[in-house]
Amino acid sequence: MKKLISFAIVITGFLFLTSMVVKPVTASYDRKVDESGKPIPESVMKILNKSCINCHSEPGNFMALSHLDLANWEKYSAEKQATKAKAMCNMVGKDRMPPKKFRAEHPDGIPSTAEIKTICDWARSLQTENK
């Protein structure tokens, strides 16, 4: 009986791994495309390229992409952009982003106080545009 259970577990594991190789799981979900979204200003994008883009765009971290996908920023509605920008400001302002592991491996990727101010000023400007 134990051999049968072990054999079933091995076969199930093999089939699972084979299915991952044949057709990998990818994140796909429908997003409404709203033409009112605006591109990120170059001054902000320079900071995001340094500190955020590695995880928050394809082929970045799945969890990071589920919160913010910078590659598809312009597909977000203006309201969603304002919400995401405010969250960015909060996360970098509280030193929660970039994550500790990234900070340790890329100390030059840590946004400076001036860069955090630039992100937060931009986020506030999006908030006032949507009121």
C-alpha positions in Angstrom: 0.0 0.0 0.0 2.8 2.4 0.9 4.5 1.7 -2.5 1.3 2.4 -4.3 0.8 5.8 -2.5 4.5 6.7 -3.1 4.2 5.8 -6.8 1.0 7.9 -7.2 2.7 10.9 -5.6 5.7 10.5 -7.9 3.5 10.2 -11.0 1.4 13.2 -9.9 4.5 15.3 -9.3 5.9 14.3 -12.7 2.7 15.2 -14.5 2.6 18.5 -12.7 6.1 19.5 -13.6 5.6 18.3 -17.1 2.5 20.5 -17.5 4.5 23.5 -16.2 7.2 22.9 -18.9 4.7 22.3 -21.7 2.4 25.3 -20.8 3.8 27.6 -18.2 1.4 29.5 -16.0 1.3 33.1 -16.9 -0.6 36.1 -15.4 -3.4 37.1 -17.7 -6.4 39.1 -16.7 -8.5 41.5 -18.6 -8.0 45.2 -18.1 -10.2 47.9 -19.3 -8.4 50.1 -21.6 -9.3 53.7 -20.9 -7.8 56.3 -23.2 -7.8 58.9 -20.4 -4.6 57.4 -18.8 -1.5 59.5 -19.1 2.2 58.5 -19.6 4.5 58.8 -16.6 6.6 62.0 -16.9 10.3 61.5 -17.8 11.6 62.9 -14.5 9.5 60.3 -12.6 10.2 57.5 -15.1 14.0 58.0 -14.6 13.5 57.2 -10.9 11.2 54.2 -11.6 13.7 52.8 -14.1 16.3 52.9 -11.5 14.3 51.6 -8.5 11.1 49.8 -9.7 11.0 48.6 -13.3 12.9 45.3 -12.7 10.0 43.9 -10.7 7.1 46.0 -11.9 7.2 45.2 -15.6 7.5 42.0 -17.6 9.2 39.6 -16.9 9.2 40.9 -13.4 8.0 39.5 -10.1 4.4 38.1 -10.3 3.4 39.5 -7.0 4.9 42.9 -7.8 3.1 42.9 -11.2 -0.2 42.1 -9.6 0.1 45.3 -7.6 1.6 47.6 -10.3 2.5 46.9 -13.9 4.5 49.9 -15.2 4.7 48.5 -18.7 0.9 48.9 -19.0 0.6 52.2 -17.1 -1.1 54.0 -19.9 -3.8 51.3 -20.0 -4.9 52.2 -16.5 -7.7 54.7 -16.2 -6.8 58.2 -14.9 -8.5 57.3 -11.6 -6.5 54.0 -11.3 -3.3 55.8 -12.2 -3.9 58.3 -9.4 -4.6 55.5 -6.9 -1.5 53.6 -8.0 0.7 56.7 -7.9 -0.5 57.5 -4.3 0.3 53.9 -3.3 3.8 54.3 -4.8 4.4 57.5 -2.8 3.3 55.8 0.4 5.4 52.7 -0.2 8.6 54.5 -1.1 8.0 57.2 1.6 7.8 54.6 4.3 10.8 52.7 3.0 8.7 49.7 2.1 9.8 49.8 -1.5 12.1 48.9 -3.0 12.2 45.7 -0.8 15.0 45.0 1.6 16.5 42.4 -0.6 16.7 44.7 -3.6 18.1 47.5 -1.4 20.9 45.1 -0.2 21.8 44.0 -3.7 21.3 47.4 -5.4 22.1 50.2 -3.0 22.3 52.6 -6.0 18.6 51.7 -6.7 17.4 53.2 -3.4 15.5 56.4 -4.2 16.9 59.5 -2.5 14.8 61.9 -0.5 14.6 64.3 -3.5 13.5 61.4 -5.7 10.8 60.3 -3.2 9.6 63.9 -3.2 9.5 63.9 -7.0 7.3 60.7 -7.0 5.0 62.1 -4.3 4.6 65.5 -6.0 3.7 63.7 -9.2 1.2 61.5 -7.3 -0.4 64.5 -5.7 -0.7 66.2 -9.1 -2.6 63.2 -10.4 -4.9 63.3 -7.3 -5.8 66.9 -8.0 -6.4 66.3 -11.7 -9.0 63.7 -10.9 -11.1 65.8 -8.5 
